[in-house]
Amino acid sequence: MSSCVAWGQEETRNVRDADRERRAALRHFLRSRRARLSPGDVGLRVGGRRNTPGLRREEVAVLAGVSASWYTWLEQGREIKVSEDVLEAVSKALNLDRTEHAHLYLLAGMNPPAARQEMSPEELCRLRLAVEVWQPAPAFVVDRYWNVLASNAPARALLGVQEAGSNYLWSFFTDGRNRNRYPHWLDVASRLVGQFRVQAVRFLDDPNFEHLARRLCSASKDFDRLWAGHETRGSGIATVEVRPAPGRRGAFHHVVMGLHQRSEPLLMLYLPAQIAGDRVG
């Protein structure tokens, strides 16, 4: 047997093993979520003795608008075709929260829908605290459209991030002072446009991305050219050089962290990095 054939067979076994594990996890997840609900929790009449706690499969099927047999097959992890509409109905029937909803999709072998995920006031408060304690290094938070939600003083002074409520991309491309802040401004600009393009593709059903891109294309020739070139960049760690003062240069490692499913909002952290013997000051 050739090494290529053996490798292919091993890969096939790995795929089958991963699929079995996913289906086993789906069975356990659906059963556990069904067991935690009572008929009264979902508006059903309670009647008769129950040998086990929770809803019956037939009751979940009725709530989801599917046949009892089909839901049983789903919970058993059988190889059946699952649509997004049915997963939404099952998720609603089981009172799944945002995290559980996305988890169900993944266990069923589908990508979760790009639902809008608003932050609670408590979450935003914690993020503001995290941004403040990150000083003296810059840090800020943006939403899916890169509107600034929170920023610390170094981010505003060194990177030109404006106050909460502004759009980071808009200020970067329309504030001429940013060209002096960044020795390699065009490289940073290309990376930002590429990351925004990738973010926009995650939310193709959201027209606000296109509206913002059109405004930026009208306001900045550089953004227009980069956008027309279909720049795409990942959110991996990148080194960003800055000019903290005339005649001085420094650098930061830029880390982008997605805080919710589908990477919304984004926490921008900057770690001081040595560059050519200089440091940010």
Secondary structure as UniProt FT lines:
FT   HELIX           3..35
FT   HELIX           39..42
FT   HELIX           57..64
FT   HELIX           68..75
FT   TURN            76..77
FT   HELIX           84..93
FT   TURN            94..95
FT   HELIX           98..107
FT   TURN            108..109
FT   HELIX           121..133
FT   TURN            134..136
FT   STRAND          139..142
FT   TURN            144..145
FT   STRAND          147..151
FT   HELIX           153..159
FT   TURN            164..165
FT   HELIX           168..174
FT   TURN            176..177
FT   HELIX           178..181
FT   TURN            183..184
FT   HELIX           185..202
FT   TURN            203..205
FT   HELIX           208..219
FT   HELIX           221..228
FT   TURN            229..230
FT   STRAND          238..242
FT   TURN            246..247
FT   STRAND          250..258
FT   TURN            261..262
FT   STRAND          266..273
FT   TURN            276..277
//
